[in-house]
Amino acid sequence: MAEKLLAGYQPASALSGLDPAEIRMARRLLGRSNTERLSITGRDERFKYRRPVHQIEYYRGGRGWAVDLLENGKRQTFKARLSDNQLRIVLDEIRKKGVPIRHFETEAEKQDRLELRLEERARRLETNPTEKDPPVRSARFDILNNLKDFRP
């Protein structure tokens, strides 16, 4: 009988009973991944804090620059719609904290970079054309080249 009564029972987690402000505070203190783990862990189980691995990625979006925070591989938007100056200020503050930062290159930026590289190459060839001398051939090569169509 007890099994039937307790069949749907799940022990309360450590975060049950907290109001949304306290849950947000826990998310800021522990990090998003640890808070998710803590909400799954029951009150009777031990919880071991794991230091989250943070990384910042920034990229140009449709309406300016966007900065994303990757916490243990999970992406969440950190800042969005930033101008060039605002982006520089935000990244300087993050660098001071020692978080690794990398630029995420979008497909549009790759195309722009490739087009720019082709334009620079064309401009360079216009201003400084390079004429290559034909390679020096040996006398043996000339003889074999003359005899290539020969049939006995």
Phi and psi in degrees as a GROMACS rama.xvg file:
@    title "Ramachandran Plot"
@    xaxis  label "Phi"
@    yaxis  label "Psi"
@TYPE xy
-65.1282  -34.7981  ALA-2
-65.1042  -38.1192  GLU-3
-66.2512  -39.0698  LYS-4
-69.9517  -36.5411  LEU-5
-98.004  11.0917  LEU-6
-62.0532  -40.1536  ALA-7
-95.8582  5.63664  GLY-8
-76.3933  131.7  TYR-9
-125.327  134.13  GLN-10
-64.0214  145.153  PRO-11
-67.406  146.128  ALA-12
-84.7806  173.211  SER-13
-69.4742  -21.0621  ALA-14
-95.2769  -7.79864  LEU-15
-69.4641  140.008  SER-16
94.9656  -6.82482  GLY-17
-90.8097  145.4  LEU-18
-80.1662  166.083  ASP-19
-57.9546  -32.9951  PRO-20
-66.5796  -40.988  ALA-21
-68.9266  -34.8517  GLU-22
-66.4066  -41.0122  ILE-23
-62.2807  -39.3086  ARG-24
-63.9866  -41.8331  MET-25
-63.9091  -38.2377  ALA-26
-64.811  -37.359  ARG-27
-71.5466  -37.4003  ARG-28
-76.1342  -44.6692  LEU-29
-93.0644  -25.8514  LEU-30
99.9736  159.739  GLY-31
-65.717  -45.1671  ARG-32
-67.6919  -39.8821  SER-33
-67.325  -35.2149  ASN-34
-66.9396  -38.8676  THR-35
-64.6889  -42.6154  GLU-36
-63.9743  -38.5597  ARG-37
-68.4755  -34.4478  LEU-38
-70.3818  -26.4439  SER-39
-81.8111  -34.3357  ILE-40
-68.65  134.258  THR-41
-75.8497  170.071  GLY-42
-67.4478  -28.6424  ARG-43
-82.0781  -20.5863  ASP-44
-85.4904  153.146  GLU-45
-81.9556  143.621  ARG-46
-116.063  126.285  PHE-47
-111.509  123.444  LYS-48
-69.6666  132.726  TYR-49
-116.13  129.242  ARG-50
-66.8576  123.832  ARG-51
-74.0112  147.655  PRO-52
-95.604  113.056  VAL-53
-101.816  145.336  HIS-54
-149.948  143.628  GLN-55
-110.345  133.099  ILE-56
-122.532  137.715  GLU-57
-128.26  149.292  TYR-58
-156.159  161.454  TYR-59
-88.2593  121.242  ARG-60
-99.2047  -168.314  GLY-61
-68.6461  -32.0935  GLY-62
-119.315  36.2881  ARG-63
119.261  -164.153  GLY-64
-84.9439  148.34  TRP-65
-127.648  144.117  ALA-66
-122.357  125.685  VAL-67
-114.479  146.058  ASP-68
-104.773  125.218  LEU-69
-104.665  113.825  LEU-70
-112.132  110.778  GLU-71
53.4303  39.2114  ASN-72
87.5339  -7.33553  GLY-73
-95.9016  126.537  LYS-74
-89.9326  136.028  ARG-75
-142.108  144.014  GLN-76
-69.9571  129.343  THR-77
-99.608  -53.3156  PHE-78
-140.882  152.317  LYS-79
-144.797  161.694  ALA-80
56.6655  49.3204  ARG-81
-98.2361  145.391  LEU-82
-81.862  175.392  SER-83
-61.0125  -42.5151  ASP-84
-67.8672  -43.4187  ASN-85
-63.576  -38.9133  GLN-86
-61.5081  -44.7362  LEU-87
-60.2187  -42.1355  ARG-88
-64.789  -45.3834  ILE-89
-63.4591  -45.3466  VAL-90
-67.1213  -34.2874  LEU-91
-63.2913  -41.4653  ASP-92
-65.8717  -38.752  GLU-93
-69.5837  -39.0254  ILE-94
-61.1729  -36.0931  ARG-95
-61.8649  -29.2064  LYS-96
-83.6097  -9.19884  LYS-97
84.8958  18.62  GLY-98
-85.1756  132.871  VAL-99
-66.3176  137.69  PRO-100
-123.541  138.357  ILE-101
-142.285  151.228  ARG-102
-90.7407  125.944  HIS-103
-94.2962  117.985  PHE-104
-88.8202  119.091  GLU-105
-80.6599  169.513  THR-106
-62.6088  -38.7082  GLU-107
-63.824  -39.9814  ALA-108
-66.8768  -36.296  GLU-109
-63.2158  -44.2641  LYS-110
-62.8977  -43.3203  GLN-111
-61.1415  -41.228  ASP-112
-65.4279  -41.7466  ARG-113
-67.318  -39.9774  LEU-114
-64.4479  -41.1486  GLU-115
-63.6528  -40.9918  LEU-116
-63.6178  -40.2783  ARG-117
-66.7704  -40.0084  LEU-118
-63.7966  -43.3704  GLU-119
-62.5339  -39.924  GLU-120
-65.7971  -42.4536  ARG-121
-64.2575  -41.0968  ALA-122
-64.4118  -40.3278  ARG-123
-65.7839  -40.1466  ARG-124
-69.8613  -30.6079  LEU-125
-68.6216  -43.2136  GLU-126
-79.0008  -32.0958  THR-127
-136.628  76.4962  ASN-128
-68.8095  139.317  PRO-129
-107.676  120.686  THR-130
-103.629  121.286  GLU-131
-90.3398  134.035  LYS-132
-73.527  143.277  ASP-133
-64.3647  146.4  PRO-134
-63.7918  145.573  PRO-135
-73.6525  126.705  VAL-136
-107.764  149.977  ARG-137
-81.7702  163.125  SER-138
-64.6883  -35.0434  ALA-139
-61.9475  -41.7814  ARG-140
-61.8696  -42.7878  PHE-141
-61.8622  -41.2831  ASP-142
-65.0969  -45.7499  ILE-143
-66.8654  -33.9719  LEU-144
-65.9453  -39.3146  ASN-145
-68.2681  -29.3726  ASN-146
-94.5572  5.16453  LEU-147
-68.5744  -29.5558  LYS-148
-92.2783  0.241582  ASP-149
-72.6339  130.321  PHE-150
-127.096  124.597  ARG-151
